[in-house]
Structures are given as C-alpha cells and as structure tokens.
C-alpha cells in the first residue's frame, strides 16, 4: 500500500456523526493521521471502517497545535464549550451543524470571521442540485420554492440519530436548505423569516431570500420519508427535484424533460479536501458566516412558538 502523505485531522466526538466523518476520511490519501477523541466510545456499537481504532479519551492540549484540522462533532452546548477551549487554534477548525449562539451573536461572528473557522455544510458541495436551483434563480424562472423534507429513518449510516431535544427539526435541516439556496452573488441579501408553526407533528417554516418565497414542510416524527424540492412561478409548478436513494430525479415542466443525476456520495470528503487545500474558500466562509447568523434568527422565531 502506498504510504499516506498529507494532513493530520482530529475528530472530537465519537457519536454517529463523528464516526461518519471518520469513515469518510479513513484511507484518503490527503490524510496522514486521523484521530478520534471520545470519552464514551464503545467498539461494540461502532460503525467505523477501522476495526482496531486507537481512540483517545481526552484532549492532549499540547498536541493540538500539530493538527492541520480539528472538527467538532458534538451537541450545541459542547460545541460552544470546545470553541472556547480552541479559540487560540491557528489552523482549520470545523464545527458540525447546526451551531446556535444564543448570546452576543455579533461579537461571536466578528471573532469567527477573523479566524480559520468553518461549519460543516456538505450539501454546499452537491454540485448537481445547486446547479439546478441556481440556474432557475438566475433565469428568474422561480418566484417560490418549497422544500418537503420528511425523515422517519430510525437509523442512518448504521447508527440511530439522536436529535437534540432543544431544537426543532426545521433548525436541524436548515443548514442543508440554506446550503442549497446560497449563492455568493446575493450572499449579502438579507434573509427575512416570516413564520413558523407546527400542526399534526409537521413543522411549517417560511422566509424570503433574494426576493424568493421559501417554504419548508418537514418532520422527523411521522411515518413518512420523502425529500423533494418544488419550484414555482406565479403559483404554477414549473419543476421539481426528488431526492431518492443515490439519485436526484428532476422534472422540468417548462422544457418538458425528465432527467436523473447521481448524488455525490463523497460530499463530506470533498468538503474537507477543499478546506485543507485552502483555495478559493471565500464563498464557503461567507456561507458559514451567514448560516450562523440566520440560524440564530431561526432559533428565536421557533422559540416564539413555545410562548
């Protein structure tokens, strides 16, 4: 086997997403060393491709500076705690979404913008679906986009997903949706949240972005599994994208065409390779910055529902 050359990567958190990240980077040629840290990791419940992993239980703060990239795969409270501990880290730091800063958001964003920090937003690297959405927006074909996002899978990637109790499913999937919509050409455009409510365990979210009305209908609490993006113009459906298995199925009602695209199953790997190359990362940095800002606006909107 060819000797690995490249970068040293540290993963904080041995839960589902920490292990998924480990598997995506395991045996990649651009990774020289891959280390996972978890206090509660159990090999019996593991989905790691590495069957004899060397798991550290605690951080060795003297060794942190030797890593090219650290990624935090923990719950929101733990993410913020680790961010404070790693505020002097000079290299790339990635935080698994969503990241909700409840206090002093402007102060945090100022610090975030000055550091080499990013959010993990792999849907940004799903080129096919972004190209479809961007083309429709650029041609002014679309006035209204609806995301239908249901998830009843108790297991993904071999492990159960434990949703955080303090956030709604809309908050959990918002980074995916915003990653798909985001276009650096109107990245400075203000996103305006309109409404959020829940009916029969289904969450309904609406907001305006770049003069386009966006609606989200989603749930992880009902027996339904479908992901679909419906494109409208003047209350008429002009196309839709179905996310099914390994494919995107695209219906274009204007051109009367049906096409099928492969999903890029290596988007997470592409993201880390992209960040470690540190080439043309300004657009991704802008996405991360706005994602944090809007995630906090969404958090406040959702909390109004509880009042």
Residue frames as qw, qx, qy, qz and C-alpha x, y, z in Angstrom:
[[0.000, 0.887, 0.461, 0.000, 0.00, 0.00, 0.00],
 [0.365, 0.592, -0.031, 0.718, 1.23, 3.46, -0.90],
 [0.383, -0.303, -0.501, 0.715, 2.38, 5.41, 2.12],
 [0.020, -0.882, -0.465, -0.072, -0.04, 8.18, 3.11],
 [0.355, 0.022, -0.084, 0.931, 1.07, 11.77, 2.88],
 [0.146, -0.648, -0.439, -0.606, -0.86, 14.84, 3.77],
 [0.237, -0.569, 0.159, -0.772, -2.68, 16.28, 6.74],
 [0.213, -0.107, -0.861, 0.449, -3.36, 15.48, 10.37],
 [0.431, -0.410, -0.299, -0.746, -7.05, 15.59, 11.33],
 [0.039, -0.038, -0.822, 0.567, -8.60, 15.37, 14.81],
 [0.436, -0.431, -0.545, -0.572, -12.27, 14.49, 15.34],
 [0.117, -0.118, 0.647, -0.744, -13.86, 15.49, 18.66],
 [0.682, 0.079, 0.267, -0.676, -16.85, 13.26, 19.37],
 [0.049, -0.176, 0.964, 0.193, -17.36, 9.54, 18.84],
 [0.555, 0.357, 0.539, -0.522, -21.11, 9.60, 18.24],
 [0.705, 0.502, 0.500, 0.030, -22.91, 8.95, 14.97],
 [0.444, 0.896, -0.006, 0.027, -21.62, 11.93, 13.03],
 [0.266, -0.775, 0.562, 0.114, -18.12, 11.69, 14.46],
 [0.649, -0.103, 0.737, 0.157, -17.93, 8.11, 13.19],
 [0.633, 0.687, 0.354, 0.039, -19.44, 9.05, 9.81],
 [0.154, 0.948, -0.271, -0.065, -16.78, 11.76, 9.45],
 [0.473, -0.531, 0.690, 0.135, -14.07, 9.29, 10.44],
 [0.724, 0.223, 0.642, 0.116, -15.26, 6.80, 7.80],
 [0.508, 0.847, 0.155, -0.004, -15.36, 9.47, 5.10],
 [0.075, 0.903, -0.422, 0.006, -11.74, 10.44, 5.78],
 [0.736, -0.358, 0.572, 0.058, -10.39, 6.97, 6.55],
 [0.716, 0.079, 0.569, 0.397, -7.91, 5.74, 3.90],
 [0.400, 0.906, 0.134, 0.035, -7.99, 9.04, 2.00],
 [0.767, 0.224, -0.050, 0.599, -4.56, 9.86, 0.53],
 [0.121, 0.696, -0.077, 0.704, -4.71, 13.51, 1.61],
 [0.636, -0.693, 0.118, -0.318, -4.95, 12.43, 5.29],
 [0.415, 0.473, -0.718, 0.296, -1.72, 11.41, 7.01],
 [0.149, -0.059, -0.843, 0.513, -3.14, 10.96, 10.51],
 [0.485, -0.440, -0.361, -0.664, -6.76, 10.59, 11.62],
 [0.207, -0.007, -0.793, 0.573, -7.50, 10.67, 15.34],
 [0.463, -0.566, -0.447, -0.516, -10.85, 10.38, 17.14],
 [0.081, 0.148, -0.658, 0.734, -11.41, 11.56, 20.72],
 [0.613, -0.409, -0.340, -0.585, -14.42, 10.33, 22.71],
 [0.250, -0.377, 0.701, -0.551, -15.00, 9.63, 26.37],
 [0.695, 0.047, 0.520, -0.495, -17.94, 7.29, 25.78],
 [0.570, 0.431, -0.553, -0.428, -16.99, 5.47, 22.56],
 [0.725, -0.160, 0.643, -0.186, -17.87, 1.75, 22.55],
 [0.047, 0.354, -0.797, -0.487, -16.42, -0.52, 19.90],
 [0.269, 0.258, 0.925, -0.065, -19.42, -2.90, 20.15],
 [0.335, 0.762, 0.469, -0.295, -21.71, -0.16, 18.77],
 [0.143, -0.597, 0.363, 0.701, -19.17, 1.15, 16.31],
 [0.744, 0.609, 0.268, -0.056, -19.65, 1.58, 12.55],
 [0.073, -0.820, 0.454, 0.342, -16.01, 2.56, 12.00],
 [0.831, 0.484, -0.267, -0.063, -14.29, 1.08, 8.97],
 [0.244, 0.549, -0.708, 0.372, -11.16, 0.87, 11.08],
 [0.821, -0.333, -0.425, -0.182, -11.74, -2.28, 13.15],
 [0.727, -0.328, -0.324, 0.508, -8.85, -1.57, 15.53],
 [0.122, 0.842, 0.045, 0.523, -9.11, 2.17, 16.10],
 [0.495, -0.117, -0.461, 0.727, -6.90, 3.92, 18.62],
 [0.203, -0.811, -0.367, -0.408, -9.41, 6.12, 20.45],
 [0.259, 0.174, -0.460, 0.832, -8.20, 8.83, 22.80],
 [0.280, -0.648, -0.696, 0.133, -10.43, 9.60, 25.78],
 [0.199, -0.873, -0.185, 0.404, -9.20, 13.12, 26.44],
 [0.471, 0.849, -0.042, 0.234, -7.61, 16.00, 24.56],
 [0.702, -0.302, 0.000, 0.645, -3.89, 16.47, 24.86],
 [0.145, 0.965, 0.149, -0.161, -3.76, 20.26, 24.56],
 [0.329, -0.662, 0.478, 0.475, 0.00, 20.20, 23.91],
 [0.442, 0.037, 0.782, 0.439, -0.58, 18.16, 20.74],
 [0.391, 0.740, 0.492, -0.240, -3.49, 20.20, 19.34],
 [0.113, 0.828, -0.237, -0.495, -1.25, 22.67, 17.52],
 [0.270, -0.316, 0.815, 0.404, 0.19, 19.79, 15.47],
 [0.448, 0.456, 0.769, 0.026, -3.12, 19.13, 13.71],
 [0.105, 0.072, 0.436, 0.891, -3.98, 20.76, 10.39],
 [0.455, -0.310, -0.341, -0.762, -7.71, 20.48, 11.04],
 [0.066, 0.106, 0.856, -0.502, -9.97, 19.81, 14.02],
 [0.404, -0.304, -0.502, -0.701, -13.65, 19.03, 13.59],
 [0.230, -0.057, 0.676, -0.698, -16.17, 19.20, 16.46],
 [0.480, -0.196, -0.703, -0.486, -19.00, 16.63, 16.23],
 [0.146, -0.210, -0.778, 0.574, -20.87, 17.28, 19.48],
 [0.037, -0.779, -0.625, -0.024, -24.16, 18.76, 20.67],
 [0.170, 0.847, 0.118, 0.490, -24.62, 22.52, 20.62],
 [0.507, -0.852, 0.114, -0.063, -23.56, 23.17, 24.23],
 [0.821, -0.297, 0.300, 0.384, -20.43, 21.03, 23.84],
 [0.596, 0.558, 0.228, 0.531, -19.58, 22.71, 20.51],
 [0.045, -0.928, 0.017, -0.370, -19.57, 26.13, 22.15],
 [0.701, -0.674, 0.219, 0.082, -17.53, 24.83, 25.06],
 [0.818, -0.002, 0.313, 0.482, -14.91, 23.37, 22.71],
 [0.396, 0.770, 0.163, 0.472, -14.87, 26.55, 20.62],
 [0.310, -0.926, 0.142, -0.165, -13.88, 28.49, 23.72],
 [0.788, -0.452, 0.347, 0.235, -11.13, 25.99, 24.54],
 [0.712, 0.172, 0.434, 0.524, -9.84, 26.09, 20.96],
 [0.193, 0.956, 0.178, -0.132, -10.08, 29.85, 20.40],
 [0.168, -0.810, 0.454, 0.332, -6.27, 30.06, 20.01],
 [0.750, 0.088, 0.602, 0.258, -6.07, 27.22, 17.49],
 [0.000, 0.603, -0.335, -0.724, -4.31, 28.63, 14.40],
 [0.046, -0.064, 0.853, 0.515, -5.26, 26.07, 11.77],
 [0.444, -0.189, -0.488, -0.727, -8.64, 24.98, 10.36],
 [0.183, 0.098, 0.822, -0.530, -11.46, 24.32, 12.80],
 [0.380, -0.175, -0.618, -0.666, -14.78, 22.87, 11.57],
 [0.344, 0.028, 0.658, -0.669, -18.00, 22.69, 13.59],
 [0.026, -0.290, -0.910, -0.295, -20.70, 20.18, 12.67],
 [0.302, -0.265, -0.148, -0.904, -24.01, 21.98, 12.15],
 [0.060, 0.862, 0.192, 0.465, -26.25, 23.45, 13.49],
 [0.463, -0.076, -0.398, 0.789, -24.44, 25.99, 15.62],
 [0.217, -0.821, -0.400, -0.346, -26.68, 28.25, 17.70],
 [0.364, 0.060, -0.377, 0.850, -25.09, 31.16, 19.56],
 [0.219, -0.738, -0.638, -0.032, -27.80, 32.40, 21.90],
 [0.285, -0.897, -0.124, 0.316, -25.93, 35.39, 23.33],
 [0.184, -0.766, 0.350, 0.507, -23.66, 38.07, 21.83],
 [0.809, 0.390, 0.412, 0.155, -24.06, 36.80, 18.27],
 [0.393, 0.909, -0.086, 0.114, -22.40, 39.87, 16.71],
 [0.301, -0.776, 0.553, -0.017, -19.37, 39.51, 18.94],
 [0.773, -0.102, 0.619, 0.093, -19.11, 35.83, 18.06],
 [0.717, 0.630, 0.271, 0.124, -19.43, 36.50, 14.31],
 [0.127, 0.942, -0.308, 0.039, -16.69, 39.11, 14.49],
 [0.475, -0.553, 0.684, 0.031, -14.37, 36.58, 16.12],
 [0.806, 0.219, 0.550, 0.027, -15.50, 33.83, 13.72],
 [0.588, 0.806, 0.060, 0.024, -14.75, 35.96, 10.65],
 [0.014, 0.877, -0.480, 0.034, -11.19, 36.64, 11.80],
 [0.512, -0.398, 0.761, -0.020, -10.32, 33.00, 12.43],
 [0.305, 0.263, -0.806, -0.434, -9.91, 29.99, 10.18],
 [0.362, 0.133, 0.818, -0.427, -13.21, 28.54, 11.43],
 [0.387, 0.039, -0.589, -0.708, -15.95, 26.93, 9.32],
 [0.730, 0.004, 0.445, -0.519, -19.19, 24.98, 9.62],
 [0.245, -0.056, 0.926, 0.284, -19.56, 21.51, 8.14],
 [0.556, 0.500, 0.208, -0.631, -22.05, 22.08, 5.29],
 [0.409, -0.127, 0.812, 0.396, -21.57, 19.19, 2.83],
 [0.476, 0.650, 0.592, -0.030, -24.70, 20.00, 0.80],
 [0.095, 0.869, -0.178, -0.452, -22.80, 23.03, -0.49],
 [0.117, -0.479, 0.774, 0.398, -20.66, 20.54, -2.43],
 [0.536, 0.350, 0.768, -0.018, -23.63, 18.75, -4.01],
 [0.083, -0.284, 0.382, 0.876, -22.97, 20.38, -7.40],
 [0.001, 0.300, 0.821, 0.486, -25.85, 18.87, -9.38],
 [0.145, -0.732, -0.660, 0.084, -28.68, 20.09, -7.18],
 [0.209, -0.663, -0.086, 0.714, -27.10, 23.51, -6.62],
 [0.138, -0.104, 0.559, 0.811, -26.67, 23.96, -10.38],
 [0.052, -0.519, -0.790, -0.323, -30.36, 23.21, -10.98],
 [0.215, -0.796, -0.468, 0.319, -31.52, 25.67, -8.31],
 [0.265, -0.544, 0.134, 0.785, -29.04, 28.38, -9.30],
 [0.144, 0.116, 0.660, 0.729, -29.93, 28.13, -12.99],
 [0.100, -0.676, -0.708, -0.178, -33.61, 28.55, -12.17],
 [0.275, -0.788, -0.268, 0.481, -32.93, 31.53, -9.93],
 [0.304, -0.351, 0.333, 0.821, -30.52, 33.19, -12.38],
 [0.053, 0.252, 0.690, 0.677, -33.07, 32.96, -15.20],
 [0.311, 0.012, 0.259, -0.914, -35.78, 34.47, -12.95],
 [0.460, -0.148, -0.772, -0.413, -37.89, 31.38, -13.55],
 [0.484, -0.362, -0.763, 0.231, -38.65, 30.89, -9.86],
 [0.215, -0.598, 0.061, -0.770, -40.72, 33.03, -7.51],
 [0.720, -0.430, 0.288, -0.462, -41.43, 30.38, -4.88],
 [0.486, 0.304, -0.817, 0.062, -39.51, 27.29, -3.71],
 [0.776, -0.423, 0.144, -0.445, -40.94, 24.63, -1.42],
 [0.236, 0.384, -0.877, 0.165, -38.81, 22.09, 0.43],
 [0.870, -0.278, -0.062, -0.402, -40.66, 18.96, 1.56],
 [0.316, 0.499, -0.747, 0.304, -38.30, 17.19, 3.94],
 [0.834, -0.385, 0.087, -0.385, -39.55, 14.17, 5.93],
 [0.345, 0.450, -0.800, 0.195, -37.32, 11.72, 7.75],
 [0.831, -0.375, 0.087, -0.401, -38.62, 8.64, 9.55],
 [0.772, 0.285, -0.532, 0.201, -35.38, 6.66, 9.42],
 [0.706, -0.704, 0.052, -0.050, -34.50, 5.50, 12.89],
 [0.717, -0.385, 0.359, 0.457, -31.06, 4.54, 11.66],
 [0.525, 0.843, -0.117, -0.015, -28.73, 6.28, 9.25],
 [0.362, 0.676, -0.612, 0.193, -25.26, 5.12, 8.36],
 [0.654, 0.000, -0.737, 0.175, -25.81, 2.19, 10.73],
 [0.246, -0.175, -0.629, 0.716, -26.48, 4.21, 13.89],
 [0.082, -0.799, -0.596, -0.005, -29.58, 5.85, 15.34],
 [0.214, 0.453, -0.019, 0.865, -29.66, 9.62, 15.10],
 [0.325, -0.588, -0.592, 0.445, -30.28, 11.30, 18.41],
 [0.117, 0.712, 0.239, 0.649, -31.90, 14.65, 17.68],
 [0.189, 0.058, -0.467, 0.862, -31.19, 17.40, 20.17],
 [0.116, -0.614, -0.763, 0.167, -34.21, 17.97, 22.39],
 [0.118, -0.669, -0.229, 0.697, -33.77, 21.73, 22.47],
 [0.108, 0.371, -0.410, -0.826, -34.04, 22.33, 18.73],
 [0.744, 0.410, 0.301, -0.433, -36.76, 21.73, 16.16],
 [0.756, 0.169, 0.536, 0.335, -36.29, 19.63, 13.04],
 [0.385, 0.898, 0.150, 0.148, -36.52, 22.84, 10.99],
 [0.216, -0.902, 0.370, 0.059, -33.44, 24.07, 12.81],
 [0.718, -0.288, 0.597, 0.214, -31.66, 20.78, 12.22],
 [0.666, 0.367, 0.540, 0.361, -32.19, 20.74, 8.44],
 [0.168, 0.959, 0.091, -0.207, -31.96, 24.49, 7.84],
 [0.281, -0.658, 0.531, 0.454, -28.19, 24.29, 7.12],
 [0.494, 0.143, 0.777, 0.364, -28.89, 21.81, 4.30],
 [0.324, 0.793, 0.514, 0.049, -31.59, 24.01, 2.79],
 [0.021, -0.954, 0.091, 0.286, -29.60, 27.22, 3.08],
 [0.450, -0.411, 0.638, 0.470, -26.50, 25.48, 1.63],
 [0.472, 0.396, 0.718, 0.322, -28.55, 24.54, -1.44],
 [0.185, 0.911, 0.368, 0.016, -30.01, 28.04, -1.83],
 [0.343, -0.789, 0.130, 0.493, -26.90, 30.06, -1.05],
 [0.662, 0.566, 0.197, 0.450, -25.34, 31.92, -3.95],
 [0.514, -0.354, -0.109, 0.774, -22.41, 34.23, -3.29],
 [0.163, 0.377, 0.364, 0.836, -23.75, 36.72, -5.84],
 [0.375, -0.634, -0.167, -0.655, -26.51, 37.64, -3.41],
 [0.619, -0.165, -0.655, 0.400, -24.87, 36.46, -0.20],
 [0.112, -0.002, -0.354, 0.929, -25.31, 39.90, 1.32],
 [0.428, -0.368, -0.426, -0.707, -29.06, 39.78, 0.66],
 [0.309, -0.224, 0.627, -0.679, -30.99, 39.81, 3.89],
 [0.330, -0.231, -0.899, -0.171, -32.98, 36.71, 4.66],
 [0.384, -0.241, 0.205, -0.868, -36.35, 37.56, 6.19],
 [0.081, -0.170, -0.970, 0.151, -38.06, 34.94, 8.35],
 [0.388, -0.284, -0.304, -0.823, -41.84, 35.09, 8.14],
 [0.755, -0.324, 0.120, -0.557, -43.47, 32.33, 10.16],
 [0.274, 0.215, -0.930, 0.113, -43.05, 29.03, 11.96],
 [0.682, -0.209, 0.288, -0.639, -45.73, 26.70, 13.31],
 [0.011, 0.150, -0.988, -0.014, -46.44, 23.03, 13.96],
 [0.727, 0.059, 0.091, -0.678, -49.57, 21.09, 13.04],
 [0.981, 0.054, 0.043, -0.179, -50.06, 17.34, 13.41],
 [0.775, -0.406, 0.337, 0.349, -46.33, 16.91, 14.13],
 [0.632, 0.463, 0.285, 0.552, -45.40, 18.64, 10.86],
 [0.297, -0.616, -0.055, 0.727, -43.34, 21.84, 11.03],
 [0.439, 0.755, 0.370, 0.316, -44.05, 24.70, 8.63],
 [0.399, -0.569, 0.059, 0.716, -41.43, 27.37, 8.09],
 [0.493, 0.751, 0.324, 0.298, -41.47, 30.27, 5.62],
 [0.349, -0.674, 0.096, 0.644, -38.97, 33.00, 4.76],
 [0.540, 0.841, 0.037, -0.021, -37.93, 35.31, 1.93],
 [0.593, -0.467, 0.397, 0.522, -34.48, 35.12, 0.38],
 [0.196, -0.187, 0.545, 0.793, -33.32, 37.12, -2.66],
 [0.464, 0.197, -0.081, -0.860, -36.95, 38.12, -3.36],
 [0.540, 0.000, -0.782, -0.311, -37.96, 34.47, -3.49],
 [0.701, -0.389, 0.231, -0.551, -40.53, 32.99, -1.11],
 [0.363, 0.251, -0.892, 0.096, -39.18, 29.83, 0.55],
 [0.768, -0.345, 0.108, -0.528, -41.42, 27.34, 2.33],
 [0.209, 0.301, -0.917, 0.155, -40.32, 24.33, 4.34],
 [0.834, -0.243, -0.009, -0.495, -42.62, 21.48, 5.31],
 [0.450, 0.394, -0.776, 0.198, -40.78, 18.93, 7.40],
 [0.759, -0.477, 0.202, -0.394, -40.97, 16.36, 10.17],
 [0.333, 0.362, -0.863, 0.117, -38.96, 13.57, 11.76],
 [0.321, -0.072, 0.728, -0.601, -41.89, 12.40, 13.89],
 [0.778, 0.279, 0.200, -0.526, -44.28, 10.83, 11.39],
 [0.710, -0.032, 0.676, 0.197, -44.12, 7.64, 9.34],
 [0.591, 0.792, 0.153, -0.012, -43.05, 9.28, 6.13],
 [0.554, -0.450, 0.378, 0.590, -39.76, 9.53, 4.27],
 [0.552, 0.662, 0.373, 0.343, -39.53, 11.88, 1.29],
 [0.288, -0.584, 0.090, 0.754, -37.29, 14.74, 0.22],
 [0.424, 0.589, 0.553, 0.410, -38.49, 16.94, -2.60],
 [0.135, -0.430, -0.005, 0.892, -37.90, 20.48, -3.85],
 [0.349, 0.676, 0.635, 0.136, -40.77, 22.07, -5.75],
 [0.230, -0.172, 0.170, 0.943, -40.10, 25.10, -7.97],
 [0.205, 0.740, 0.634, -0.093, -42.97, 27.51, -8.65],
 [0.152, -0.021, 0.185, 0.971, -43.59, 30.61, -10.74],
 [0.397, -0.073, -0.095, -0.910, -46.74, 32.65, -10.21],
 [0.668, -0.071, 0.515, -0.533, -48.44, 29.83, -8.27],
 [0.896, 0.349, -0.147, -0.233, -47.67, 27.31, -11.01],
 [0.762, -0.395, 0.470, 0.208, -45.34, 24.34, -10.56],
 [0.517, 0.764, -0.325, -0.208, -42.59, 24.61, -13.18],
 [0.635, 0.383, -0.657, 0.137, -40.38, 21.80, -11.90],
 [0.727, -0.605, 0.217, -0.244, -39.32, 19.64, -9.02],
 [0.378, 0.503, -0.759, 0.170, -36.36, 17.69, -7.73],
 [0.894, -0.378, -0.045, -0.236, -36.87, 14.41, -5.85],
 [0.021, 0.617, -0.760, 0.206, -34.07, 13.14, -3.63],
 [0.941, -0.093, 0.077, -0.315, -34.32, 9.37, -3.65],
 [0.955, -0.088, 0.136, 0.250, -31.60, 6.92, -2.68],
 [0.597, -0.288, 0.297, 0.688, -28.46, 7.59, -4.70],
 [0.303, 0.363, 0.532, 0.702, -30.19, 9.79, -7.27],
 [0.187, 0.440, 0.207, -0.854, -31.86, 13.13, -7.97],
 [0.304, 0.469, 0.766, 0.317, -34.90, 12.92, -10.25],
 [0.011, -0.385, -0.017, 0.923, -35.55, 16.24, -11.99],
 [0.317, 0.628, 0.691, 0.164, -38.80, 17.19, -13.74],
 [0.085, -0.273, 0.117, 0.951, -38.72, 20.36, -15.86],
 [0.377, 0.604, 0.673, -0.201, -42.29, 21.25, -16.77],
 [0.222, 0.798, -0.103, -0.550, -41.27, 24.22, -18.95],
 [0.197, 0.543, -0.710, -0.402, -38.98, 22.21, -21.21],
 [0.920, 0.041, 0.001, -0.390, -40.99, 19.02, -20.66],
 [0.571, 0.439, -0.676, 0.153, -37.91, 16.99, -19.71],
 [0.836, -0.522, 0.099, -0.137, -37.12, 14.38, -17.06],
 [0.505, 0.589, -0.574, 0.262, -33.53, 13.75, -16.02],
 [0.882, -0.460, -0.100, 0.035, -31.72, 11.67, -13.44],
 [0.251, 0.758, -0.488, 0.353, -28.49, 12.60, -11.66],
 [0.745, -0.134, -0.556, 0.344, -26.24, 10.66, -9.31],
 [0.438, -0.894, 0.029, -0.084, -25.95, 12.10, -5.83],
 [0.429, 0.599, -0.552, 0.391, -22.36, 12.83, -4.92],
 [0.829, -0.472, -0.298, -0.024, -21.90, 10.45, -2.02],
 [0.717, -0.079, -0.226, 0.655, -18.49, 11.92, -1.18],
 [0.022, 0.861, 0.131, 0.491, -19.60, 15.48, -0.42],
 [0.617, -0.784, 0.061, 0.039, -18.28, 15.33, 3.14],
 [0.796, -0.153, 0.244, 0.532, -14.90, 14.11, 1.90],
 [0.425, 0.601, 0.256, 0.627, -14.86, 16.81, -0.79],
 [0.256, -0.933, -0.102, -0.229, -15.56, 19.44, 1.86],
 [0.683, -0.660, 0.188, 0.251, -12.55, 18.51, 3.98],
 [0.714, 0.127, 0.326, 0.606, -10.26, 18.19, 0.98],
 [0.200, 0.803, 0.261, 0.498, -11.43, 21.61, -0.18],
 [0.400, -0.912, 0.015, -0.088, -10.76, 23.20, 3.21],
 [0.764, -0.442, 0.264, 0.388, -7.35, 21.61, 3.60],
 [0.606, 0.386, 0.312, 0.622, -6.35, 22.85, 0.15],
 [0.181, -0.707, -0.225, 0.646, -7.38, 26.34, 1.29],
 [0.183, 0.012, 0.503, 0.845, -8.04, 27.50, -2.26],
 [0.268, -0.271, -0.409, -0.829, -10.90, 29.86, -3.12],
 [0.300, -0.370, -0.845, 0.244, -12.63, 29.30, 0.23],
 [0.072, 0.005, 0.171, -0.983, -14.07, 32.82, 0.50],
 [0.541, -0.196, -0.410, -0.707, -17.52, 31.78, -0.77],
 [0.661, -0.272, -0.698, 0.051, -17.70, 28.88, 1.68],
 [0.294, -0.120, -0.494, 0.809, -16.60, 31.18, 4.50],
 [0.280, -0.095, -0.062, -0.953, -19.40, 33.60, 3.58],
 [0.651, -0.254, -0.593, -0.400, -21.90, 30.76, 3.62],
 [0.561, -0.232, -0.680, 0.410, -20.74, 29.70, 7.10],
 [0.085, -0.025, -0.289, 0.953, -20.94, 33.26, 8.38],
 [0.462, -0.126, -0.199, -0.855, -24.50, 33.82, 7.12],
 [0.640, -0.204, -0.727, -0.144, -25.54, 30.34, 8.20],
 [0.376, -0.211, -0.650, 0.626, -24.68, 31.11, 11.83],
 [0.131, 0.034, 0.119, -0.984, -26.43, 34.47, 11.68],
 [0.575, -0.103, -0.383, -0.716, -29.64, 33.10, 10.16],
 [0.559, -0.164, -0.807, 0.097, -29.59, 30.00, 12.36],
 [0.173, -0.195, -0.582, 0.770, -29.87, 32.29, 15.36],
 [0.374, 0.035, -0.091, -0.922, -32.71, 34.27, 13.79],
 [0.631, -0.110, -0.660, -0.393, -34.48, 30.97, 13.14],
 [0.397, -0.145, -0.789, 0.445, -33.88, 29.84, 16.72],
 [0.102, 0.148, 0.363, -0.914, -35.63, 32.99, 18.02],
 [0.525, 0.015, -0.358, -0.772, -38.50, 32.50, 15.59],
 [0.597, -0.121, -0.785, -0.107, -39.03, 28.90, 16.68],
 [0.245, -0.138, -0.712, 0.643, -38.92, 29.79, 20.35],
 [0.329, -0.013, 0.058, -0.943, -41.83, 32.17, 19.85],
 [0.618, -0.125, -0.636, -0.445, -43.91, 29.12, 19.05],
 [0.490, -0.183, -0.781, 0.341, -43.42, 27.89, 22.63],
 [0.014, -0.013, 0.364, -0.931, -44.72, 31.08, 24.20]]
